[in-house]
Amino acid sequence: MSSNQYDLLIIGAGVSGSALLYLCTRYTNIKSIAVIEKYAAPARVNSLSSNNSQTLHCGDIETNYTLQKALKVQRAARMLRNYAVAQPDAHHIIFRYPKMVLGVGEKECQLLIQRFEVFSPYYPNLKLLDKKAIARIEPNVCIDGNRFRDDEIIALGSTDEYTAVNFEALSRSFVRQAQITAARHPDKIVDIHYNSNVEHIKIVNGSFLVETQNACYRAATLVACAGGHSLKLAHDLGYGHHYSVLPIAGSYYFTPHVLNGKVYTVQNDALPFAAIHGDPDVLVPGETRFGPTALVLPILERYNYRTLPDFFRVFRFDRRVAKVLWDLLRVKDIRRYMFKNLLFEIPLIRKWLFLKDVRKIIPSLKFGDLRFAHKVGGIRPQLIDKNRCELLMGEAKINTGSGSIFNMTPSPGGTSCLENAEIDMRTIAAYIGAVIDEEQLQQDLLVDDHMHSTDDFSGVVISGDDAA
Ligand SMILES: Cc1cc2nc3c(=O)[nH]c(=O)nc-3n(C[C@H](O)[C@H](O)[C@H](O)COP(=O)(O)OP(=O)(O)OC[C@H]3O[C@@H](n4cnc5c(N)ncnc54)[C@H](O)[C@@H]3O)c2cc1C
């Protein structure tokens, strides 16, 4: 029986919140857990299948990741894979495609050769592919007209791995499995409150009082997995005031089927955002999707302009935010990149401009092949650290040390959902004295984990005093 009072309350049923729900229900003895979600179903925002790139990031072909970051992401990806392949509907959740990162020109090719030497001991399936080997996997990358392209190319990639995830289907699976587990244990309560928008949180007599538009919930512990909205909720409780959110929208373009798998391009080190890639959309057979672009937009949810006031509440523009933005704009490459991404949104010219970038991957692609993907692509809530005057990349977590955690999850937040949730589960369990079934967790999700460490959060953790 639900009583609006819980041991753990999770805000947001995207892939982060639903992964935490699943882990805490399945592997701890926490008795009562609720999820509050403002929409009518899980994963309607960034975890929606059409709003992200659907990539299971393993770290090998992401040239913006160092080896250290890559190995952390690899662990997170393995946890996700171990969960997904064991599900009865695995074929709706996780997918095998070839994947590669393509180097074009001497400099990029040299970089990939060096990367292969460093990374291949940790990634046994990774192969260095020359033009002919690339052509066997992705003929359209190598052929320009009826002959091989002239420029020097090389790729790093693998052909038989899980590389794509429908994060929306994964979120639904987590919720379903949590409910099934709770149904088998009459002493456990799992409540999911949809269509409930958390408007305000306060602390009363040591518990969290969470108010939605038509109900009030009390909880001993609270984890916000609400994307950019998490920072607003943290501010409500007096935490994270020295953080601001810079929302970076990503758009995509569709073409007819030209790629069999994922083809990433080499990252420009001067840019804070990943270079575009092309790949199949797991829900749109017969087409290839290219993107994402990177456009600063003053909203927290894509195509939802009612989140404009929410943006201004968390943006908190001041001298320090201005400095971070100014420092970004001072770099010529970033300035040009941001301007170009703005143009990518303007009908008529955007296709011409985007075509130029896509031809790095598919040289023979024609103007008429490109179609802007309307209502596709979400928003990455990048944090600005006002104290350090820097833009933070990757996920960020505010652990207040007093029973509440706030997660902000740009890419690769989908891949890291279970690893992030593991960290939060351990924090919450320690706080309320709950027990974790380590043996089962190890057996199910961490079988190939040789460096089992809970310090493996790959993003930024702000904890204790620093959180305020
Ligand atoms: C363009 C793009 C490409 C990406 N590509 C990849 C990729 O290839 N691989 C990868 O691993 N990651 C990728 N990501 C990142 C990934 O999509 C996100 O990290 C992940 O979906 C975040 O999940 P989440 O549950 O934290 O947030 P969300 O999925 O955004 O869920 C947040 C939930 O909180 C709810 N909520 C918000 N406020 C409230 C409130 N006040 N009350 C109640 N509920 C609330 C929302 O309705 C929503 O359901 C990409 C992101 C973008 C934008």
PDBQT file of the ligand as one rigid body, heavy atoms in Angstrom, charges set to zero:
ROOT
HETATM    1  C1  LIG A 501      22.012  14.979 -29.134  1.00  0.00    +0.000 C 
HETATM    2  C2  LIG A 501      22.378  13.988 -28.052  1.00  0.00    +0.000 A 
HETATM    3  C3  LIG A 501      23.067  12.831 -28.378  1.00  0.00    +0.000 A 
HETATM    4  C4  LIG A 501      23.407  11.924 -27.380  1.00  0.00    +0.000 A 
HETATM    5  N1  LIG A 501      23.985  10.753 -27.722  1.00  0.00    +0.000 NA
HETATM    6  C5  LIG A 501      24.293   9.847 -26.784  1.00  0.00    +0.000 A 
HETATM    7  C6  LIG A 501      24.851   8.598 -27.137  1.00  0.00    +0.000 A 
HETATM    8  O1  LIG A 501      25.013   8.289 -28.309  1.00  0.00    +0.000 OA
HETATM    9  N2  LIG A 501      25.187   7.737 -26.151  1.00  0.00    +0.000 N 
HETATM   10  C7  LIG A 501      25.005   8.041 -24.842  1.00  0.00    +0.000 A 
HETATM   11  O2  LIG A 501      25.358   7.240 -23.999  1.00  0.00    +0.000 OA
HETATM   12  N3  LIG A 501      24.434   9.206 -24.464  1.00  0.00    +0.000 NA
HETATM   13  C8  LIG A 501      24.058  10.099 -25.410  1.00  0.00    +0.000 A 
HETATM   14  N4  LIG A 501      23.466  11.273 -25.066  1.00  0.00    +0.000 N 
HETATM   15  C9  LIG A 501      23.219  11.534 -23.653  1.00  0.00    +0.000 C 
HETATM   16  C10 LIG A 501      21.984  10.767 -23.178  1.00  0.00    +0.000 C 
HETATM   17  O3  LIG A 501      20.922  10.917 -24.069  1.00  0.00    +0.000 OA
HETATM   18  C11 LIG A 501      21.600  11.329 -21.831  1.00  0.00    +0.000 C 
HETATM   19  O4  LIG A 501      22.743  11.387 -21.006  1.00  0.00    +0.000 OA
HETATM   20  C12 LIG A 501      20.575  10.460 -21.130  1.00  0.00    +0.000 C 
HETATM   21  O5  LIG A 501      19.456  10.216 -21.943  1.00  0.00    +0.000 OA
HETATM   22  C13 LIG A 501      20.157  11.181 -19.865  1.00  0.00    +0.000 C 
HETATM   23  O6  LIG A 501      19.185  10.425 -19.206  1.00  0.00    +0.000 OA
HETATM   24  P1  LIG A 501      18.503  11.049 -17.925  1.00  0.00    +0.000 P 
HETATM   25  O7  LIG A 501      17.570  10.038 -17.434  1.00  0.00    +0.000 OA
HETATM   26  O8  LIG A 501      19.539  11.545 -16.999  1.00  0.00    +0.000 OA
HETATM   27  O9  LIG A 501      17.763  12.356 -18.478  1.00  0.00    +0.000 OA
HETATM   28  P2  LIG A 501      16.436  12.427 -19.342  1.00  0.00    +0.000 P 
HETATM   29  O10 LIG A 501      16.327  11.300 -20.273  1.00  0.00    +0.000 OA
HETATM   30  O11 LIG A 501      16.396  13.800 -19.903  1.00  0.00    +0.000 OA
HETATM   31  O12 LIG A 501      15.315  12.235 -18.269  1.00  0.00    +0.000 OA
HETATM   32  C14 LIG A 501      15.028  13.195 -17.292  1.00  0.00    +0.000 C 
HETATM   33  C15 LIG A 501      13.638  12.906 -16.810  1.00  0.00    +0.000 C 
HETATM   34  O13 LIG A 501      13.321  13.779 -15.736  1.00  0.00    +0.000 OA
HETATM   35  C16 LIG A 501      11.985  14.218 -15.900  1.00  0.00    +0.000 C 
HETATM   36  N5  LIG A 501      11.835  15.471 -15.172  1.00  0.00    +0.000 N 
HETATM   37  C17 LIG A 501      12.508  16.629 -15.368  1.00  0.00    +0.000 A 
HETATM   38  N6  LIG A 501      12.114  17.559 -14.489  1.00  0.00    +0.000 NA
HETATM   39  C18 LIG A 501      11.180  16.975 -13.721  1.00  0.00    +0.000 A 
HETATM   40  C19 LIG A 501      10.397  17.436 -12.639  1.00  0.00    +0.000 A 
HETATM   41  N7  LIG A 501      10.502  18.678 -12.167  1.00  0.00    +0.000 N 
HETATM   42  N8  LIG A 501       9.505  16.586 -12.078  1.00  0.00    +0.000 NA
HETATM   43  C20 LIG A 501       9.371  15.315 -12.546  1.00  0.00    +0.000 A 
HETATM   44  N9  LIG A 501      10.096  14.831 -13.570  1.00  0.00    +0.000 NA
HETATM   45  C21 LIG A 501      10.991  15.650 -14.145  1.00  0.00    +0.000 A 
HETATM   46  C22 LIG A 501      11.844  14.369 -17.403  1.00  0.00    +0.000 C 
HETATM   47  O14 LIG A 501      10.497  14.369 -17.799  1.00  0.00    +0.000 OA
HETATM   48  C23 LIG A 501      12.604  13.173 -17.910  1.00  0.00    +0.000 C 
HETATM   49  O15 LIG A 501      11.810  12.034 -18.060  1.00  0.00    +0.000 OA
HETATM   50  C24 LIG A 501      23.080  12.194 -26.034  1.00  0.00    +0.000 A 
HETATM   51  C25 LIG A 501      22.370  13.345 -25.712  1.00  0.00    +0.000 A 
HETATM   52  C26 LIG A 501      21.994  14.227 -26.710  1.00  0.00    +0.000 A 
HETATM   53  C27 LIG A 501      21.170  15.425 -26.350  1.00  0.00    +0.000 C 
ENDROOT
TORSDOF 0
